[in-house]
Amino acid sequence: MSDPTEPTSRPADESPPGESVPKVAPSRQHGGVAPSLLSRLDDAMAGHVWHPRVIPFLTYLILLTLTGTIADYVPATYPLFYTLQIIVVSWMLWRYRDLLPELTLSFHWLAIPTGIIVFIAWVWLGMVVDEMQQVKDVGLGSFTSSLTQWFIDPSATSTAQGGAATSLHFVDEVARSDSIFIRLGLRDGSVLAWIAFIMRLIGMSIVVPLFEELFIRSLLLRSFNSAKNTFTGIVQVAQDFPVIGEKLMGTKLAEEADKQPPMFEHEFKRVSLGTLSMFGIAASTLIFTLSHVPRDYAACIFCGIAYCLCLRFTRHKGLGPVCWAHGITNALIWIYTLHTDDWRFL
């Protein structure tokens, strides 16, 4: 899927077209004083092209887990910890913006249809996966009828054969009652719950698209452009791990890999933003998929392909358009949740 008219290689120290070479000098010790934690972070971020694109993503996942765990015991802490989570990741993206030339806010009209289509696919595929078991219970005819009725009236319910009431309106009652926002009293007009709910909108529609697209559609899509070079990179990295590294060292496979430059960094610099390959799309989408719950796997695959295509046609504007598309999708999911009281996608 690569464009044959577009060069796919360049010297390792040259940035892709349209990307300026970031000039961020690593911090230095002054007067023999040990560097601070912040200066060490600066050095780490500037030390490798992967670091400023991976660390915000991992930081968000760690803080998300921490926030959720604490909120399970003390729900009232959620707004504070989620806000801090968003602030920390936003600060990282801002502080190291010179290391991330592809991260733009540029808009392209393709972001709108892409975002809307992915939203529809995400919700519909998620509902289909959730309801597949009910196809066996009530029959395909009842399921199809319920699906049609849902699009007319999301609050509609159907009656299964034999007159038993069946919840086929695609709302997971467990998700309804367990949602942190419901536990905080959103339905009762709790100010704290609405603050948390609005912060979630800001996080999922503005901040999340920035660091996810930076990690998935810039770093991974480019670093994993070639299956052969990806395998070489895995061999290189594996040699640094205990046990596996000991077994690899001295083998012909390791010797051949060691003759190559650090492959993941080399590939990232070699491949232009928006250059697509079948392997790159598959590998980056797989990692994106694994960061979600199984119900969303089908939707993640559709989403990964759609966003890659959006990036391909808007690559001259950097990551901005695909970030907009991602943000539109997530904002529509937020609106859908508010409108239908179906909390499983949030």
C-alpha positions as CSV (number, residue, x, y, z in Angstrom):
1,M,0.0,0.0,0.0
2,S,3.0,2.2,-0.1
3,D,3.1,5.0,-2.7
4,P,5.6,4.0,-5.3
5,T,6.2,7.6,-6.2
6,E,7.1,8.5,-2.6
7,P,10.7,7.8,-1.4
8,T,10.6,5.3,1.5
9,S,14.2,5.7,2.7
10,R,16.4,8.5,3.8
11,P,19.5,8.9,6.0
12,A,18.9,7.8,9.5
13,D,19.6,11.3,10.8
14,E,17.1,13.1,8.5
15,S,13.6,13.8,9.5
16,P,10.6,12.8,7.3
17,P,9.4,15.5,4.8
18,G,7.5,18.2,6.6
19,E,9.0,17.4,10.0
20,S,11.7,19.7,11.3
21,V,14.7,18.3,13.1
22,P,13.9,18.8,16.9
23,K,16.7,20.6,18.7
24,V,16.4,19.6,22.3
25,A,19.6,19.4,24.1
26,P,19.9,16.9,27.0
27,S,20.1,18.5,30.4
28,R,23.5,18.6,32.1
29,Q,24.8,18.5,35.6
30,H,25.9,21.8,37.0
31,G,28.6,22.2,39.6
32,G,28.7,18.5,40.3
33,V,25.1,18.5,41.5
34,A,23.3,15.3,40.6
35,P,20.6,15.8,37.9
36,S,17.0,16.1,39.2
37,L,14.3,13.7,38.3
38,L,12.9,16.1,35.8
39,S,16.3,16.6,34.1
40,R,16.7,12.8,33.9
41,L,13.3,12.6,32.3
42,D,14.3,15.3,29.8
43,D,17.5,13.3,29.0
44,A,15.5,10.1,28.5
45,M,12.9,11.7,26.2
46,A,15.6,13.3,24.1
47,G,17.7,10.1,24.0
48,H,15.5,7.9,21.7
49,V,12.7,8.6,19.2
50,W,10.5,6.0,20.9
51,H,10.6,7.6,24.4
52,P,8.5,10.7,23.9
53,R,5.9,8.7,21.9
54,V,5.7,5.7,24.3
55,I,6.0,7.2,27.7
56,P,2.9,9.4,27.6
57,F,0.9,6.4,26.4
58,L,2.2,4.1,29.2
59,T,1.8,6.9,31.8
60,Y,-1.9,7.3,30.9
61,L,-2.5,3.5,31.2
62,I,-0.8,3.3,34.5
63,L,-2.6,6.3,35.9
64,L,-5.9,5.1,34.5
65,T,-5.5,1.8,36.3
66,L,-4.5,3.6,39.5
67,T,-7.5,6.0,39.2
68,G,-9.9,3.2,38.6
69,T,-8.6,1.1,41.5
70,I,-8.8,3.9,44.0
71,A,-12.3,4.9,42.7
72,D,-13.6,1.4,43.3
73,Y,-13.1,2.0,47.0
74,V,-13.6,5.7,47.2
75,P,-15.7,6.9,44.2
76,A,-15.5,10.5,45.2
77,T,-11.7,10.5,44.4
78,Y,-12.4,9.8,40.6
79,P,-12.8,13.5,39.4
80,L,-9.5,14.5,41.2
81,F,-7.4,11.6,40.1
82,Y,-8.7,11.6,36.5
83,T,-8.1,15.3,36.2
84,L,-4.5,14.9,37.5
85,Q,-4.1,12.0,35.0
86,I,-5.1,14.3,32.1
87,I,-2.9,17.1,33.3
88,V,0.2,14.9,33.7
89,V,-0.1,13.5,30.1
90,S,-1.0,16.9,28.6
91,W,2.1,18.4,30.4
92,M,4.3,15.7,28.8
93,L,3.0,16.3,25.3
94,W,3.5,20.1,25.7
95,R,6.9,19.9,27.3
96,Y,8.3,17.6,24.7
97,R,6.5,19.0,21.7
98,D,9.7,19.9,20.0
99,L,10.5,16.2,19.9
100,L,7.2,15.5,18.3
101,P,7.1,17.5,15.0
102,E,4.4,15.2,13.5
103,L,1.9,16.0,16.3
104,T,-0.1,18.9,14.9
105,L,-3.6,20.3,15.4
106,S,-4.2,20.8,11.7
107,F,-7.7,20.0,10.4
108,H,-8.9,18.3,7.3
109,W,-12.5,17.8,6.2
110,L,-11.9,14.0,6.0
111,A,-11.7,13.9,9.8
112,I,-15.5,14.5,10.0
113,P,-16.8,11.5,8.0
114,T,-14.0,9.3,9.3
115,G,-14.9,10.1,12.9
116,I,-18.6,9.6,12.3
117,I,-18.2,6.3,10.5
118,V,-15.9,4.9,13.1
119,F,-18.3,5.9,15.8
120,I,-21.2,4.1,14.1
121,A,-19.1,1.0,13.5
122,W,-17.7,1.0,17.1
123,V,-21.1,1.1,18.7
124,W,-22.8,-1.2,16.3
125,L,-20.1,-3.9,16.3
126,G,-19.9,-3.7,20.1
127,M,-23.6,-4.2,20.4
128,V,-23.5,-7.1,17.9
129,V,-20.8,-8.9,19.9
130,D,-22.7,-8.3,23.2
131,E,-25.9,-9.7,21.8
132,M,-24.6,-12.7,19.9
133,Q,-25.4,-15.0,22.8
134,Q,-29.0,-13.8,22.6
135,V,-29.2,-14.8,19.0
136,K,-28.9,-18.4,20.2
137,D,-31.5,-17.8,23.0
138,V,-34.3,-16.1,21.1
139,G,-33.5,-16.8,17.4
140,L,-32.1,-14.8,14.6
141,G,-35.5,-13.3,13.6
142,S,-36.1,-11.8,17.0
143,F,-32.6,-10.5,17.2
144,T,-32.8,-8.8,13.8
145,S,-36.2,-7.3,14.7
146,S,-34.7,-6.0,18.0
147,L,-31.8,-4.5,16.2
148,T,-34.1,-2.6,13.8
149,Q,-36.3,-1.4,16.6
150,W,-33.3,-0.2,18.6
151,F,-32.3,2.2,15.8
152,I,-35.9,3.6,15.9
153,D,-36.1,3.8,19.7
154,P,-33.0,3.0,21.8
155,S,-35.2,2.4,24.8
156,A,-37.3,-0.2,23.1
157,T,-37.6,-3.8,24.4
158,S,-38.8,-7.0,22.7
159,T,-40.6,-10.0,24.0
160,A,-39.1,-13.4,23.4
161,Q,-41.0,-16.5,22.4
162,G,-43.3,-17.7,25.1
163,G,-44.0,-14.2,26.3
164,A,-40.9,-13.8,28.5
165,A,-39.6,-10.2,28.5
166,T,-36.1,-10.1,27.0
167,S,-33.7,-7.2,27.3
168,L,-32.8,-6.7,23.6
169,H,-32.4,-3.0,23.7
170,F,-28.7,-3.2,23.8
171,V,-28.2,-1.7,27.2
172,D,-26.0,-3.6,29.6
173,E,-27.7,-3.2,33.0
174,V,-24.5,-4.1,34.8
175,A,-22.7,-1.4,33.0
176,R,-25.4,1.0,33.9
177,S,-25.3,0.4,37.6
178,D,-21.5,0.0,37.9
179,S,-20.5,3.1,36.0
180,I,-18.5,5.4,38.2
181,F,-20.6,8.4,37.0
182,I,-23.8,6.6,38.1
183,R,-22.3,5.8,41.5
184,L,-21.3,9.4,41.9
185,G,-25.0,10.4,41.4
186,L,-25.1,11.7,37.8
187,R,-28.8,10.8,37.5
188,D,-29.5,12.8,40.6
189,G,-27.7,15.9,39.3
190,S,-24.6,15.6,41.5
191,V,-22.2,18.4,40.7
192,L,-19.3,16.1,41.4
193,A,-20.6,13.5,39.0
194,W,-21.1,16.1,36.3
195,I,-17.6,17.5,36.8
196,A,-16.2,14.0,36.4
197,F,-18.3,13.4,33.3
198,I,-17.3,16.6,31.6
199,M,-13.6,15.9,32.5
200,R,-14.0,12.5,30.8
201,L,-15.2,14.3,27.7
202,I,-12.2,16.5,27.7
203,G,-9.9,13.6,28.3
204,M,-11.3,11.2,25.7
205,S,-12.0,13.7,22.9
206,I,-8.9,15.9,23.2
207,V,-6.0,14.3,25.2
208,V,-6.5,10.6,24.4
209,P,-6.5,11.1,20.6
210,L,-3.2,13.0,20.8
211,F,-1.1,10.4,22.6
212,E,-2.8,7.4,21.1
213,E,-2.3,8.6,17.5
214,L,1.3,9.6,18.3
215,F,1.9,6.1,19.6
216,I,-0.1,4.0,17.2
217,R,-0.3,5.8,13.9
218,S,3.1,7.5,14.1
219,L,5.5,5.4,16.1
220,L,4.2,1.8,15.5
221,L,2.9,2.2,12.0
222,R,6.3,3.5,10.9
223,S,8.6,1.4,13.1
224,F,6.7,-1.8,12.0
225,N,6.5,-1.0,8.3
226,S,8.4,-4.0,7.2
227,A,7.9,-7.5,8.6
228,K,11.5,-8.5,8.0
229,N,12.9,-5.4,9.7
230,T,10.5,-5.8,12.6
231,F,11.7,-9.3,13.2
232,T,15.3,-8.0,13.1
233,G,14.4,-5.4,15.7
234,I,12.8,-8.0,17.9
235,V,15.9,-10.1,17.8
236,Q,18.0,-7.0,18.7
237,V,15.8,-6.1,21.7
238,A,15.4,-9.7,22.9
239,Q,19.2,-10.0,23.4
240,D,18.9,-7.5,26.3
241,F,16.5,-9.8,28.2
242,P,17.7,-12.4,30.6
243,V,17.5,-16.0,29.6
244,I,16.2,-15.2,26.1
245,G,19.2,-13.0,25.4
246,E,21.7,-15.6,26.7
247,K,20.2,-18.2,24.3
248,L,20.3,-15.8,21.4
249,M,23.8,-14.5,21.8
250,G,26.3,-16.1,19.6
251,T,23.7,-17.5,17.2
252,K,23.7,-16.7,13.5
253,L,20.4,-15.0,13.9
254,A,21.8,-12.6,16.5
255,E,25.0,-12.0,14.6
256,E,23.0,-11.0,11.5
257,A,20.8,-8.7,13.6
258,D,23.8,-7.1,15.2
259,K,25.1,-6.1,11.8
260,Q,22.1,-3.8,11.3
261,P,21.5,-0.4,12.9
262,P,19.0,-0.3,15.8
263,M,16.2,-1.3,13.6
264,F,13.1,0.2,15.3
265,E,14.7,3.6,15.5
266,H,16.1,3.3,12.0
267,E,12.7,2.3,10.6
268,F,10.9,5.1,12.3
269,K,13.3,7.6,10.8
270,R,13.3,5.9,7.4
271,V,9.6,5.7,6.9
272,S,7.6,8.8,6.2
273,L,4.5,9.7,8.3
274,G,1.4,8.2,6.5
275,T,3.3,5.5,4.6
276,L,1.2,2.4,4.8
277,S,2.0,-1.3,4.4
278,M,-0.1,-4.3,5.1
279,F,2.2,-5.5,7.9
280,G,2.4,-2.0,9.4
281,I,-1.4,-1.6,9.5
282,A,-1.8,-5.2,11.0
283,A,0.9,-4.8,13.6
284,S,-0.1,-1.4,14.8
285,T,-3.8,-2.3,14.9
286,L,-3.1,-5.5,16.8
287,I,-1.4,-3.6,19.6
288,F,-4.2,-1.0,19.6
289,T,-6.7,-3.8,19.8
290,L,-5.0,-5.5,22.7
291,S,-5.3,-2.4,24.8
292,H,-9.1,-2.7,24.7
293,V,-11.6,-5.2,26.1
294,P,-12.5,-8.3,23.9
295,R,-15.9,-6.9,23.0
296,D,-14.3,-4.1,21.1
297,Y,-11.8,-6.2,19.1
298,A,-13.8,-6.1,15.9
299,A,-14.4,-2.4,16.3
300,C,-10.7,-1.8,16.9
301,I,-9.8,-3.6,13.7
302,F,-12.3,-1.4,11.7
303,C,-11.1,1.7,13.5
304,G,-7.4,0.9,12.9
305,I,-7.9,0.6,9.2
306,A,-10.1,3.6,8.9
307,Y,-7.7,5.9,10.8
308,C,-4.7,4.6,8.8
309,L,-6.5,5.5,5.6
310,C,-7.4,8.9,6.9
311,L,-3.8,9.5,7.8
312,R,-2.6,8.4,4.4
313,F,-4.8,10.9,2.6
314,T,-4.1,13.8,5.0
315,R,-0.4,13.0,5.9
316,H,0.8,16.4,4.6
317,K,-1.0,17.9,7.6
318,G,0.8,15.7,10.1
319,L,-1.2,13.7,12.7
320,G,-3.7,16.6,13.2
321,P,-6.6,15.3,11.0
322,V,-6.5,11.7,12.4
323,C,-6.4,13.2,15.9
324,W,-9.5,15.2,15.0
325,A,-11.2,12.1,13.6
326,H,-10.4,10.2,16.8
327,G,-11.6,13.0,18.9
328,I,-14.9,13.2,17.0
329,T,-15.5,9.5,17.4
330,N,-14.9,9.7,21.1
331,A,-17.0,12.8,21.6
332,L,-19.9,11.1,19.8
333,I,-19.5,8.0,22.1
334,W,-19.8,10.4,25.0
335,I,-23.0,12.0,23.6
336,Y,-24.4,8.5,22.8
337,T,-23.8,7.5,26.3
338,L,-25.5,10.5,27.7
339,H,-28.5,10.1,25.3
340,T,-29.0,6.3,25.7
341,D,-27.8,5.6,29.3
342,D,-25.7,2.8,27.8
343,W,-22.4,3.1,29.7
344,R,-20.5,0.1,28.4
345,F,-18.6,2.1,25.7
346,L,-17.4,4.7,28.1
